[in-house]
Amino acid sequence: MAGSTSPTTSPTTCDYPRRFVAADAVLGDVAVIEPYYRDLEGRVLGSRAALEAFLADWSELDAWLDEEGSTRYVAMTCHTDDTTIEKRYLEFVENVAPQVKVWTNTLERKVLACEHARDLPPERFEVWLKQLRTRVDLFDERNVPLATEDDKLSQQYQKIVGGMSVQHDGREQTLEEMSKLLESPDRSVRREAWEKITACWTSRRDEIEQIFDDMVRIRHQMAVNKGLKDYREYAFRDWERFDYTPADCEAFATSVEKLVVPAAQQLAEQRKRQLGLDTLRPWDMDVDPQGREPLAPFHGAAELIAGCGRIFARVGDVFEKQFAQMIEGGLLDLESRKGKAPGGYMTAFEGRRLPFIFMNAVGTQDDVQTMLHEGGHAFHVFAVRDEPMTALRQPPIEFAEVASMGMELLAAPHLTEFYSPADAKRAHLDNLSNIVRFFPWMSTIDLFQHWVYTHPMHTREERRAAWTALNRRFNHWVDYGGMEDALATSWHRKNHPFTVPFYYVEYGIAQLGALGVYFNSRRDYAGAVKSYQRGLALGGRRPLPELFAAAGVKFDFSAEAIGPLIAGAREELAAS
């Protein structure tokens, strides 16, 4: 494991030692945790000072409980084939997390009932108190075991995908390793790789479909328990989307169809001409259209770490120091291997207030982008490290992704740390092209989830038809002739609908913000970085429009906002 975390780091030696929770308390047992909640439940909040002391102690308990859960989750995703680690993770999910939800609801109600809550400084607590009111209103004890069941199904999905591999070139290879071959200039190599990857997914199709069937049933029941029409209504409240609605998301998709799909189609037509093809097949979408060999920026995690470290240093000294702290602390697990969950993520160890980055690197430019992306998330954790309230350190997802996507684009001028100037330009233009292509994909995923949960009694056949129809609407330039079954369940490869339902439109909203940061940096690089840092430092204390404004961009995903940003990206691509 390349730089795995150490879950045994002592809370007494970290920068934020425990004051309320005993230093030697292991928060994986309800019997250990319960006395702390009983203490908090029994307190009299007779003054603002008493309330603030209560919040400080609750925040500390919340942080170290979150760290316990995160530590077990990280271990599980790093070793999906280890039954002991799996058991420890499931013990927390099944026994600790459900009870904590009940206790947390009691404390949230206690705060809202306290007359001194109105005396808390609104510039810090206004958004959080609004979140509390939403959570208290949405909470239903009948949904606690349902949420636990949903978490267990998510773990089953990750275990299945983490164990996927194929035989190729005389050895067993992970799907991430096989995906490198989709960049080969040799079309027969690409096709063989795509077909083997697809066959692997097809072999587990029925299991994955059953998992999702069960998820839809559970999620719909959670909405019914709250007297809501469907899970979409529930999810929008659960994600605390105070600044936009399902109708806004549908309008966003319509704007993408009108303004971005033509740009993506133009790129596809250009790709087809450059490759000399009559039609684009699924295995033609990742190869360099000019027939160049795939970019090979690094070999092994050490080179990836070193190169990204140099890039972060050029973006800003503070990022260099923070990344060095992650390396020294063993807060990275980067290389792909069998038994590791798919994808990449950043999670925070809230007790120590430190980030951890997980990914499956195999030596591609996509890996560099992933590292820069997750690095942006990590720097967000560092930016709010001195905020004492755990809850106020948590940014809304729509802005959290500005931090990650913004860092990808702020890093663009410094890709020469991996490449020659010509290849650095190629990598950046590929990223811009992928951003344009991303928006139709984002709308496909988002509208698919809208359809799924507003039609909760649908059949698998209807679900596959809905997915296929959305692909024809937003990604119609890829020819799946003769492979319609593969297309109909290709959404299985995207983990978000399984693990974080309705989490995807945020990427689209944030990508617009990140493009704004990028175009600001073209005019004033230092100023754009300073604004970016200013936005990150606010954590979750302010509403979305104010967070975006602090970073020097607008919270706006209307057609009027999308048009100029996509035009700017197209102009830069055309100039190449």
C-alpha positions in Angstrom: 0.0 0.0 0.0 1.4 3.3 -1.0 1.3 5.4 2.1 -1.7 4.0 3.9 -3.2 5.7 6.9 -2.4 4.8 10.4 -5.7 4.5 12.3 -3.9 4.1 15.6 -2.6 7.7 15.7 -3.1 8.8 19.3 -5.6 11.6 19.9 -3.3 12.9 22.6 -0.5 13.6 20.2 -2.5 15.3 17.4 -2.9 19.1 16.9 -6.4 19.0 18.4 -6.3 16.8 21.5 -9.5 15.6 23.2 -10.8 17.6 26.1 -14.3 16.1 26.5 -13.8 12.6 25.2 -11.3 10.5 27.1 -8.0 10.2 25.3 -8.0 6.4 25.4 -11.7 6.0 24.5 -12.2 3.8 21.4 -15.5 5.0 19.9 -16.5 1.7 18.2 -18.7 0.5 21.0 -22.1 1.9 21.9 -21.4 1.2 25.6 -18.4 3.5 25.4 -20.2 6.2 23.5 -23.5 6.4 25.3 -22.3 8.1 28.5 -21.0 11.1 26.5 -24.5 11.5 24.8 -26.2 11.1 28.2 -24.0 13.8 29.6 -24.9 16.2 26.8 -28.6 15.3 26.9 -28.7 16.1 30.6 -27.1 19.5 30.4 -29.1 22.7 31.3 -28.5 25.3 28.6 -29.3 28.3 30.7 -27.0 30.8 29.0 -25.2 31.4 25.8 -22.0 30.4 27.5 -23.5 27.1 28.6 -24.8 26.5 25.0 -21.4 27.3 23.5 -19.7 24.8 25.9 -22.3 22.2 25.0 -21.6 22.8 21.3 -17.8 22.5 21.8 -18.1 19.2 23.6 -20.7 17.8 21.1 -18.5 18.9 18.2 -15.5 17.0 19.7 -17.5 13.9 20.2 -19.0 14.2 16.7 -15.5 14.6 15.2 -13.9 11.6 16.8 -17.0 9.4 16.0 -16.7 10.5 12.4 -13.0 9.7 12.5 -13.7 6.2 13.8 -16.2 5.6 11.0 -13.9 7.1 8.3 -11.0 5.0 9.5 -13.1 1.8 9.2 -14.4 2.9 5.8 -10.9 3.6 4.5 -9.7 0.2 5.6 -12.7 -1.5 4.0 -12.2 0.2 0.6 -8.5 -0.5 0.7 -9.1 -4.2 1.4 -12.5 -5.3 0.2 -11.3 -8.9 0.3 -10.4 -8.9 4.0 -13.2 -10.3 6.0 -11.9 -9.1 9.3 -11.8 -5.5 8.1 -15.2 -5.9 6.5 -16.6 -7.2 9.8 -15.3 -4.2 11.7 -16.8 -1.8 9.2 -20.2 -3.5 9.2 -20.2 -3.5 13.0 -19.9 0.3 13.0 -22.5 0.6 10.2 -25.0 -1.8 11.9 -24.5 -1.1 15.6 -22.9 2.3 16.1 -24.1 4.6 13.3 -27.9 3.9 13.8 -27.8 4.6 17.5 -25.7 7.8 16.9 -28.4 9.0 14.5 -31.0 8.7 17.2 -28.9 10.5 19.8 -27.9 13.2 17.4 -31.5 13.9 16.6 -32.1 14.4 20.3 -29.3 16.9 20.6 -30.4 18.8 17.5 -33.8 19.2 19.0 -32.2 20.3 22.2 -30.4 23.1 20.4 -33.4 24.3 18.5 -35.4 24.4 21.7 -32.8 26.5 23.5 -33.7 30.2 23.6 -30.1 31.1 23.5 -29.6 29.6 20.0 -30.9 32.9 18.6 -27.9 34.6 20.3 -25.3 32.6 18.3 -23.5 34.8 15.8 -25.5 34.5 12.5 -22.4 34.9 10.3 -21.2 31.5 11.7 -24.4 29.7 12.7 -27.2 30.9 10.4 -26.7 28.1 7.8 -26.1 25.4 10.4 -29.3 26.2 12.3 -31.2 26.0 9.1 -29.7 22.6 8.4 -30.7 21.5 11.9 -34.3 22.5 11.3 -34.3 20.5 8.1 -32.7 17.4 9.7 -35.1 17.4 12.7 -38.0 17.7 10.3 -36.8 14.9 8.1 -35.8 12.5 10.9 -37.9 9.4 11.4 -36.8 6.6 13.6 -38.3 4.1 11.2 -35.8 5.2 8.6 -32.7 4.5 10.8 -32.7 0.7 10.1 -33.5 1.4 6.4 -30.5 3.7 6.1 -28.4 0.9 7.7 -29.7 -1.6 5.1 -28.9 0.9 2.3 -25.3 1.3 3.6 -24.9 -2.5 3.7 -26.1 -2.7 0.1 -23.6 0.0 -0.9 -20.8 -2.0 0.7 -22.0 -5.1 -1.3 -21.8 -3.2 -4.5 -18.3 -2.0 -3.7 -17.2 -5.5 -2.8 -18.4 -6.9 -6.1 -16.7 -4.1 -8.1 -13.6 -4.2 -6.0 -13.1 -7.9 -6.8 -13.5 -7.5 -10.6 -10.6 -8.5 -12.8 -10.0 -10.1 -16.2 -7.4 -12.4 -17.7 -5.4 -10.5 -20.3 -1.9 -10.8 -21.8 -1.3 -13.9 -19.7 -2.1 -12.4 -16.3 -5.0 -11.2 -14.1 -5.6 -7.5 -14.4 -7.9 -5.1 -12.6 -10.4 -3.1 -14.6 -8.4 0.1 -13.9 -5.4 -1.6 -15.5 -7.4 -2.7 -18.5 -8.8 0.8 -19.0 -5.3 2.0 -20.0 -5.7 -0.1 -23.1 -8.7 2.0 -24.2 -6.1 4.7 -25.0 -4.1 2.5 -27.4 -3.8 3.8 -31.0 -4.5 0.2 -32.1 -8.3 -0.1 -32.5 -8.2 -3.9 -32.2 -6.5 -3.6 -28.8 -9.0 -1.1 -27.7 -11.9 -3.2 -28.8 -10.6 -6.3 -27.1 -10.1 -4.4 -23.8 -13.6 -2.9 -24.0 -15.2 -6.2 -24.7 -13.3 -7.9 -21.8 -14.3 -5.1 -19.4 -17.9 -5.2 -20.6 -18.0 -9.0 -20.3 -16.8 -8.7 -16.7 -19.5 -6.2 -15.8 -22.1 -8.4 -17.6 -21.2 -11.4 -15.6 -22.2 -9.6 -12.4 -25.2 -7.7 -14.0 -28.0 -9.6 -12.3 -26.4 -9.2 -8.8 -25.9 -5.5 -9.3 -29.4 -5.0 -10.6 -30.8 -6.8 -7.6 -28.8 -4.6 -5.3 -30.2 -1.5 -7.0 -33.7 -2.9 -7.0 -33.4 -3.2 -3.2 -32.0 0.3 -2.9 -34.8 1.8 -4.8 -37.3 0.0 -2.6 -35.6 1.1 0.6 -35.2 4.7 -0.5 -38.8 5.0 -1.6 -40.0 3.6 1.7 -37.9 6.2 3.6 -39.8 8.9 1.7 -43.2 7.3 2.3 -42.4 7.1 6.0 -42.0 10.9 6.0 -45.2 11.4 4.1 -43.3 12.6 1.0 -44.3 11.9 -2.6 -41.1 10.1 -3.6 -37.4 9.7 -2.8 -36.5 12.7 -5.0 -38.3 15.0 -2.6 -36.7 13.3 0.3 -33.2 13.4 -1.2 -33.4 17.1 -2.0 -34.1 17.8 1.7 -31.6 15.3 2.9 -28.8 16.9 0.7 -30.0 20.3 2.2 -30.4 21.8 -1.2 -31.7 25.2 -0.1 -30.8 27.2 -3.2 -32.3 25.1 -6.1 -35.0 22.7 -6.9 -35.7 19.6 -9.1 -37.2 21.9 -11.7 -33.9 23.9 -11.7 -32.0 20.7 -12.3 -34.3 19.8 -15.2 -33.8 23.3 -16.6 -30.0 22.9 -16.2 -30.2 19.7 -18.3 -32.3 21.5 -21.0 -29.6 24.2 -21.2 -26.9 21.6 -21.4 -28.8 19.9 -24.3 -29.1 23.3 -26.1 -25.7 24.8 -25.4 -23.3 22.0 -24.6 -24.5 19.0 -26.6 -23.7 20.7 -29.9 -20.2 21.5 -28.7 -19.7 17.9 -27.6 -21.0 16.6 -30.9 -18.6 18.9 -32.7 -15.8 17.4 -30.7 -17.0 13.9 -31.6 -17.2 14.7 -35.3 -13.7 16.1 -35.1 -12.5 12.9 -33.4 -14.2 10.8 -36.0 -12.5 12.7 -38.8 -9.1 12.6 -37.1 -9.3 8.8 -36.5 -10.5 8.2 -40.1 -13.6 6.4 -38.9 -17.2 6.2 -40.3 -18.6 5.8 -36.9 -17.5 6.2 -33.2 -17.8 3.0 -31.2 -17.5 2.9 -27.3 -13.8 1.9 -27.5 -13.0 5.0 -29.7 -13.7 7.7 -27.1 -10.5 7.6 -24.9 -7.8 7.2 -27.6 -5.9 10.3 -28.7 -7.7 11.3 -31.9 -4.4 12.2 -33.6 -3.2 8.7 -33.1 -0.5 9.6 -30.6 0.5 7.1 -27.9 -1.2 7.6 -24.5 0.4 10.1 -22.2 2.5 8.3 -19.6 3.1 10.9 -16.9 4.5 8.6 -14.2 5.5 5.1 -13.2 4.4 4.2 -9.7 2.9 6.2 -6.8 6.2 7.8 -5.8 6.5 9.6 -9.1 2.8 10.7 -9.0 3.3 12.1 -5.5 6.5 13.9 -6.5 5.1 15.5 -9.6 1.8 16.6 -8.0 3.8 18.0 -5.1 5.8 20.2 -7.4 2.6 21.4 -9.1 0.9 22.2 -5.8 4.0 24.2 -4.8 3.7 26.3 -8.0 0.0 27.0 -7.3 0.8 28.2 -3.8 3.4 27.6 -1.0 0.7 26.7 1.5 -0.5 23.8 -0.7 3.1 22.5 -0.9 3.3 22.4 2.9 -0.1 20.8 3.3 0.6 18.1 0.8 4.0 17.4 2.5 2.1 16.9 5.7 -0.1 14.3 4.0 2.9 12.4 2.7 4.6 12.5 6.1 1.4 11.4 7.8 0.7 8.4 5.5 -2.5 9.9 4.3 -2.4 8.5 0.7 -3.3 5.2 -0.8 -2.9 5.6 -4.5 -2.1 2.5 -6.6 -4.6 0.1 -8.1 -4.6 -3.5 -6.9 -7.0 -6.3 -6.7 -9.3 -6.2 -3.6 -9.4 -2.4 -3.6 -12.7 -0.6 -4.1 -13.0 1.3 -7.5 -12.7 5.0 -8.0 -11.1 7.7 -5.9 -12.2 9.9 -3.0 -11.0 12.2 -0.3 -12.3 11.7 3.2 -11.5 13.7 6.3 -10.4 12.3 9.6 -12.3 14.9 11.6 -10.8 14.2 15.0 -7.3 15.0 13.7 -8.8 17.4 11.1 -6.7 15.8 8.4 -7.5 14.6 4.8 -6.9 11.2 3.3 -6.8 10.5 -0.4 -7.7 7.1 -2.0 -7.4 6.3 -5.7 -6.5 3.6 -8.2 -3.6 5.0 -10.1 -2.2 3.0 -13.1 0.0 5.7 -14.7 -2.4 7.7 -16.8 -3.1 11.4 -17.2 -6.5 10.7 -15.7 -4.7 9.7 -12.6 -2.9 13.0 -12.5 -6.3 14.8 -12.8 -7.7 12.6 -10.1 -4.8 13.4 -7.8 -5.2 17.2 -8.4 -8.9 16.9 -7.9 -8.7 15.0 -4.6 -5.9 17.4 -3.6 -8.3 20.3 -4.0 -10.7 18.5 -1.6 -7.8 17.9 0.8 -6.8 21.6 0.8 -10.4 22.4 1.7 -10.0 20.3 4.8 -6.8 22.2 5.7 -8.4 25.6 5.0 -11.0 25.1 7.7 -8.8 23.2 10.1 -9.0 25.9 12.8 -12.8 26.1 12.8 -13.7 24.5 16.2 -17.2 23.4 15.2 -17.1 20.2 13.2 -20.4 21.0 11.4 -19.1 24.4 10.3 -16.1 22.9 8.7 -18.3 21.0 6.2 -18.9 22.8 2.9 -21.9 22.1 0.8 -21.1 19.6 -1.9 -21.7 22.1 -4.7 -18.9 24.3 -3.4 -16.7 21.4 -2.2 -16.4 20.3 -5.9 -15.3 23.9 -6.9 -12.3 23.3 -4.6 -11.4 20.0 -6.4 -12.3 21.0 -10.0 -10.8 24.5 -9.5 -7.5 22.9 -8.4 -7.4 20.8 -11.5 -7.6 23.9 -13.7 -5.4 26.1 -11.5 -2.8 23.3 -12.0 -3.0 23.5 -15.8 -0.1 25.9 -16.3 2.2 23.7 -14.3 1.7 20.3 -16.0 5.2 20.6 -17.3 6.2 19.1 -14.0 5.1 15.8 -15.7 5.5 16.6 -19.4 7.3 18.5 -22.1 5.5 21.8 -23.0 3.8 20.2 -26.0 2.5 17.3 -24.0 1.5 19.6 -21.1 -0.6 21.6 -23.6 -2.1 18.3 -24.9 -3.0 17.2 -21.4 -4.7 20.5 -20.6 -6.6 20.6 -23.9 -7.7 17.0 -23.3 -9.0 18.1 -19.9 -10.9 21.0 -21.4 -12.4 18.7 -24.0 -13.4 16.3 -21.3 -15.1 19.1 -19.4 -17.2 19.9 -22.4 -18.0 16.2 -22.8 -18.8 15.9 -19.1 -21.8 18.1 -19.0 -24.0 15.9 -21.2 -22.9 12.9 -19.1 -23.7 14.7 -15.9 -27.2 15.5 -17.2 -27.7 11.8 -18.2 -26.8 10.6 -14.7 -28.8 13.3 -13.0 -32.0 12.9 -15.0 -31.7 9.1 -14.8 -31.9 9.4 -11.0 -34.8 11.8 -11.3 -36.6 9.2 -13.5 -35.8 6.2 -11.2 -37.1 7.8 -8.0 -40.2 9.4 -9.5 -41.1 6.0 -11.0 -40.4 3.8 -8.0 -42.4 0.9 -9.2 -40.5 0.6 -12.5 -39.2 -2.7 -13.9 -35.6 -3.4 -14.8 -36.6 -3.3 -18.5 -38.2 0.1 -18.0 -35.1 1.3 -16.2 -32.8 0.1 -19.0 -35.1 1.8 -21.6 -35.0 5.1 -19.6 -31.2 5.0 -19.5 -30.9 4.2 -23.2 -33.3 7.1 -24.1 -31.2 9.6 -22.0 -28.0 8.4 -23.7 -29.6 9.0 -27.1 -30.6 12.4 -26.0 -27.2 13.5 -24.6 -24.6 11.2 -26.0 -26.0 10.1 -29.3 -22.7 10.2 -31.3 -21.5 6.9 -29.8 -22.7 3.9 -31.9 -23.8 1.0 -29.7 -25.2 -1.0 -32.6 -25.3 -4.7 -31.8 -24.4 -3.9 -28.1 -27.6 -2.4 -26.9 -27.7 -4.6 -23.8 -24.3 -3.3 -22.8 -25.5 0.3 -23.1 -28.7 -0.4 -21.2 -26.8 -1.3 -18.0 -23.6 0.8 -18.5 -24.7 3.0 -15.6 -23.6 0.2 -13.3 -20.1 1.5 -13.8 -20.9 4.8 -12.1 -20.9 4.2 -8.3 -22.8 7.4 -7.4 -26.3 6.1 -8.0 -25.5 3.2 -5.6 -23.4 4.8 -2.9 -24.5 8.5 -2.9 -27.9 8.8 -4.6 -28.7 12.1 -6.2 -25.1 13.2 -5.8 -24.1 14.2 -9.3 -25.7 17.5 -10.5 -23.3 19.1 -7.9 -20.4 18.3 -10.2 -22.1 20.2 -13.0 -22.8 23.2 -10.8 -19.3 23.1 -9.4 -17.7 22.7 -12.9 -19.2 26.0 -13.9 -17.7 27.6 -10.8 -14.3 25.9 -11.5 -14.4 27.2 -15.1 -15.0 30.7 -13.6 -12.0 30.3 -11.4 -9.9 29.2 -14.4 -10.9 32.1 -16.6 -10.2 34.4 -13.6 -6.7 32.9 -13.4 -6.1 33.6 -17.1 -6.5 37.3 -16.3 -4.9 37.4 -12.8 -3.4 34.1 -11.6 -2.4 35.3 -8.1 -5.7 37.0 -7.6 -7.7 33.9 -8.6 -5.7 31.7 -6.2 -6.2 34.2 -3.4 -10.0 34.3 -4.1 -10.1 30.5 -4.3 -8.4 30.2 -0.9 -10.8 32.8 0.6 -13.8 30.7 -0.5 -12.3 27.5 0.9 -11.7 29.2 4.3 -15.4 29.8 4.8 -16.1 26.1 5.2 -19.9 25.6 5.5 -20.6 28.8 7.4 -22.2 30.8 4.5 -24.9 30.0 1.9 -23.9 28.7 -1.6 -24.1 32.1 -3.4 -21.8 33.7 -0.8 -19.3 30.9 -1.0 -19.1 31.2 -4.8 -18.9 34.9 -4.6 -16.0 34.7 -2.1 -14.1 32.6 -4.6 -14.7 35.2 -7.3 -17.4 33.4 -9.3 -21.2 33.2 -9.5 -23.6 30.6 -8.2 -25.5 30.4 -11.4 -26.3 27.5 -13.7 -28.8 29.2 -16.0 -28.4 29.2 -19.8 -27.1 32.8 -19.5 -24.2 31.6 -17.2 -23.4 28.4 -19.1 -23.1 30.0 -22.5 -20.1 32.3 -22.0 -18.1 29.6 -20.0 -18.6 26.9 -22.7 -17.9 29.5 -25.4 -14.6 30.3 -23.6 -13.7 26.6 -23.5 -14.6 26.1 -27.2 -12.5 29.1 -28.1 -9.4 27.8 -26.4 -9.9 24.4 -27.9 -10.4 25.9 -31.4 -7.2 28.0 -31.0 -5.2 24.8 -30.5 
